């Protein structure tokens, strides 16, 4: 497996109270989410990483991001996969692992549902310099 390094940064929106406890909570949340994008983790594990009960974690997460932790992680894992496909040539199996999915077939299904194209076909289009159409946005090599 080739060595691939992709930087992930999580923006934590400011909250009403700007004290030391909130800063630490935000840092723990950012670390947990960065970890969650690359690994298969449960909501229970993410909550534990943030030193919160599951219900508190879910409630605070939804207040910050207006979606569930599961939806957020899935969205960001698929976005990461898309970025990696644009930048590197990896096997679908490598891509699946790198983006924190355990099952290649499930990953392909989710990617196709989200972007309307399989990861292999998208990768082939990028490698061949073809126009790439995703979410009704057409891009060519000249646009980048």
MOHU-V176116 format. One record per backbone hydrogen bond with DSSP energy under -0.5 kcal/mol. NH is the residue of the N-H (numbers start at 0). CO is the residue of the C=O. Records with the same first field share a line. If there is no record, write none. Layout:
# MOHU-V176116
NH->CO + CO
This chain:
# MOHU-V176116
3->1
5->3
10->8
11->9
12->10
17->15
18->16
22->18
23->19
24->20
25->21
26->22
27->23
28->24
29->25
30->26
31->27
32->28
33->29
34->30
35->31
36->32
37->33
38->34
40->38
45->41
46->42
47->43
48->44
49->45
50->47
51->46
56->52
57->53
58->54
59->55
60->56
61->57
62->58
63->59
64->60
65->61
71->67
72->68
73->69
74->70
75->71
76->72
77->73
78->74
79->75
80->76
81->77
82->78
83->79
84->80
85->81
86->82
87->83
89->87
94->90
95->91
96->92
97->93
98->94
99->96
100->95
103->101
106->102
107->103
108->104
109->105
110->106
111->107
112->108
113->109
114->110
115->111
121->117
122->118
123->119
124->120
125->121
126->122
127->123
128->125
129->124
131->138
132->130
133->131 + 136
134->114
136->133
137->135
138->131
142->139
143->139 + 140
